[in-house]
Amino acid sequence: MTTTSTPEATEPEPTPVTESEPSPGATTASPGRRFGLAAATALVMGNIIGGGIFTLPAAVAPYGTVSLLAFVVLSVAAVLLALLFGKLARRSPVTGGLYVYPRDAFGPFAGFLSAWSYWTMCWVSIAALAVGVVGYVDVLIPLGDSKAVLALVALAALWLPAAANFAGTRYVGAVQIVSTVLKFVPLLLVATVGLFFIDLDNYGPFNASGESAPGALAAAAALLLYSFLGVESAAVSAGEVKDPERNVGRASVLGTLASALVYILGTVAVFGLVPHEELVESGAPFADAVDSMAGGSWGGTVIALVAVASIVGCLNGWVLLSAQMPYAAARDGLFPKQFARVGKGGVPGFGVLATAVLGTLLIVVNYADDPDTAFRVLVLITTFTGCVPYLLSAAAQLYWLARGSRERVRPAGLVRDLIVAALSFAFSFWLIAGAGYAAVYQGALFLFAGIPVYVWLRGRQEGAEGASGTEDTADAA
């Protein structure tokens, strides 16, 4: 087992980890890295800004304008996570970052739990996003009440990005940039031009929930947790990023800051454009905001087009991430070996296929049953399963910082990195607590369901190694 270096923050002149010196069992990229800084930043933004931004203002409106404060708190915490992943990527600039970091620090079982939890979050989220497209398509083309038609639209939204991933990561990056521009520019225009049309009387009370201010803040934040999942996108796909030691951290911070800007300004504008009592009941808050700015009813059509582009682009990035995490684990024998197979386009094709098939099953279940029951519970689990890898990655960074040689520590750098890692750990813990008892309980069941998979794969791996060692000994004798 190769010995990893001490943390970058504790070295007087840090030497980034290169592809020729990966961390133990690390998975490096294919020979040609395909994502530059722009594409990596677009990947982060595209995965953070999905369909949620188009409904979030109405979802948090019942709590009052305290929701704006919740957005600010979450934005700061997300930037801290982005800084954390940038630091960890300098140590291990390889595909599957959130799996690699806990594995290097705490061993294969921690790495497996992180990979399994993140993979679960990915394919459940992908199914939810695909279903989210249906409502916006219905605005453009009335779909009627047929569950079969609605399911087909959702399945098309899932399989089109999957097809783009089968074509190769070069096409994934191109689609990600185009889709990010398509959604980011219109949203930013609404978030900025809309500020000139704000009516302060529309904001309503600061705390409309009837709870204490801290309680309302926590409740609003719990609804907003899902909106920032994706900050880790560049770290997970680091093996596909050019100069990942520098660009993963930059892309993570830039993408998170840009997304936070859109979230905060957009919500401020919508709160000020739509009267509070109407916003609480709104099914399309951004469309209502555009109608308030310009008059007429064309806002719904424009926002629906932007929403479809946004969600499809988000699906494009999430499908890639859902394949990259098990790919890295499979290279270490901690996921079935089929996940480690890479096609001509540089994409783990089996991982993409597995994600698409599992997402398809969830979509079918959603439309065969009541959409407000089992499927909604699965969606809530994504908050818990997404935060487990965050928590383990922050713990890994704290471990590396604590392990650093005292005589090589740079005090300023150490304090900075300790603060970032500690606050990231606390933020992840807060997110898990904010997910609610039901989500934590059922998310833990999903997490523990992976343990038999680990036991089986690990046992077979060690059994094969033991048999090989016995044969070597017999040959030597």
Secondary structure, DSSP 8 states (H G I E B T S, - for coil): -------GGG-SS-----TTS-STT-----SS--B-HHHHHHHHHHHHSSSGGGTHHHHHGGG-THHHHHHHHHHHHHHHHHHHHHHHHHH--SBSHHHHHHHHHH-HHHHHHHHHHHHHHHHHHHHHHHHHHHHHHHHHS---S-HHHHHHHHHHHHHHHHHHHHH-HHHHHHHHHHHHHHHHHHHHHHHHHGGGG--GGGG--S--SSS-HHHHHHHHHHHHGGGGTTTTHHHHBGGGBSSHHHHHHHHHHHHHHHHHHHHHHHHHHHHHHS-HHHHHH-S-HHHHHHHHHH-SSTHHHHHHHHHHHHHHHHHHHHHHHHHHHHHHHHHTTSS-GGGG---TTSS-HHHHHHHHHHHHHHHHHHHHS-TTSHHHHHHHHHHHHHHHHHHHHHHHHHHHHHHS-GGG--HHHHHHHHHHHHHHHHHHHHHHHHT-HHHHHHHHHHHHTTHHHHHHHHHHHHHHHHHHHHHHHHHH-
